[in-house]
Amino acid sequence: MKEVLYKSTRSDSLPVPASKAILMGLAEDGGLFVPTQFPTLDKKLSDLSAMDYCGVAYEVMKLMLTDFTEEELKSCIKNAYGSNFDDQEIVPVRKADGVYFLELFHGPTIAFKDMALQILPHLLTTSARKNAEKREIVILTATSGDTGKAAMAGFADVPGTRIMVFYPKDGVSSIQERQMVTQKGDNTRVVGIYGNFDDAQSAVKKIFGDPALRKEMAEKGFVFSSANSINIGRLVPQIVYYVFAYTRLLKEGVIREGDKINIVVPTGNFGNILAAYYGMKMGLPVGKLVCASNSNKVLFDFFSTGTYDRNREFLLTSSPSMDILISSNLERLIYHISGDSAEKTAALMKELTEKGVYSITEQMKEGLSVFEGGYANEENTADAIRRLYKEEAYVIDPHTAVAAYVYDSYRQKTGDQTPAVIASTASPFKFENSVMRALDEPADLPDLELADRLSEKAGVPVPEAVNILRTAPVRHNIVCGRENMEAEVRKFLGM
């Protein structure tokens, strides 16, 4: 098996093995790690269809994480995907409205982030051992709602690690906030910030990129890493569920081996849909990758025009995990469509930082042909929730509803009948207020009472991740301005 190495999107510095890239999180020049080559799936998809989720995960991840031994990787996978998920399939596929919803929310925090963040701590601590890293690993993360809780759930009380999460104080759902501020673990810290997700993410990147702070931390026995989707250790596990979805459709006779499927992803930071693109690069038969945006349609505009422009009003929507104007993982796609040019990518990212806008060349636009963009406004999102419940008695969350609306519009416009998988990224219980409003039900109730009402409506039990919040005490109540985020990091580390 060929060794896959990882290099920065912004310079031609020497590539590093997967474990080193996972440990570092971000390249020293501020770039993101990308594979120097894409391996091809070495098992037939029909063979993979006979395997369970853990089996498929190993066959996909072994190709990308080539410096992990079979024993190391299988151990990480076994520890990540088991009784902590409330469905034996790990990610069941549900047919509704003529498409297949890939339910990625059956993990401990009822959002798709669990798919990667339940395994990342194991990959990270294994990587630390492989690289003889003796310093304490400090995970620093900005969240638009789901990553924070899922990361803390993964890293809570993991020896040799600490995790600190920043979230926009008024930019997440009440259940998302309650999940974060009640998080257990002596090594966890949650801080709300006055500002939006982009403010939090930009400040975290700045803290990461401060060489003086890194040096001071090293002297005190700390090293930064990331649990955001900028970490390649987050991205690689996400490839798995798209391959798994294909094998389930194959197993059920919906498709034959080699048939293409369309993949539809509600998209904010671009990591989830990039994982589908990486799956395609590895040989997964894909027709279209449909990138679904909410009213913050910076990605829709990019796919329509070739210009990325974050200079616009930031809108708070019912799908807060997508309320993002700087889609970090798009940098990886830019690198690939520029002919793997670190020089071009660095120049475009510099323009984004300095002017808030950049445009790609006509030649680069050709690399986007597999992508289709669409967006749903607030009314469209609520309509999609309402319609799917009325017609199929199936309740979806607002993020999934954005994708459902966009794909329905795409089908009507194109007549494309290719079997489609929609990434269903969160449980409706995580956004119960918005869901109940869309279903024309009373929504001005306490969040946990609302969960009970939604359970009756949807005909499914309240997830355990929500039930435990009924008695969970608040453990984190710090709020600060973005200018004080570094001070809070220092306080957390006792520096």
Secondary structure, 3 states (H helix, E strand, C coil): CCCCEEEECCCCCCCEEHHHHHHHCCCCCCCCEEECCCCCCCCCHHHHCCCCHHHHHHHHHHHHCCCCCHHHHHHHHHHHCCCCCCCCCCCCEEEECCEEEEECCCCCCCECCHHHHCCHHHHHHHHHHHCCCCCEEEEEEECCCCHHHHHHHHHCCCCCEEEEEEEECCCCCHHHHHHHHCCCCCCEEEEEEECCHHHHHHHHHHHHCCHHHHHHHHHCCEEEECCCCCCHHHHHHHHHHHHHHHHHHHHCCCCCCCCCEEEEEECCCCHHHHHHHHHHHCCCCEEEEEEEECCCCHHHHHHHHCEEECCCCCCCCCCHHHCCCCCCCHHHHHHHHCCCCHHHHHHHHHHHHHHCEEECCHHHHHCCCCEEEEECCHHHHHHHHHHHHHHHCCCCCHHHHHHHHHHHHHHHHHCCCCCEEEEECECHHHHHHHHHHHCCCCCCCCHHHHHHHHHHHHCCCCCHHHHHHHCCCCCCCEEEEHHHHHHHHHHHHCC
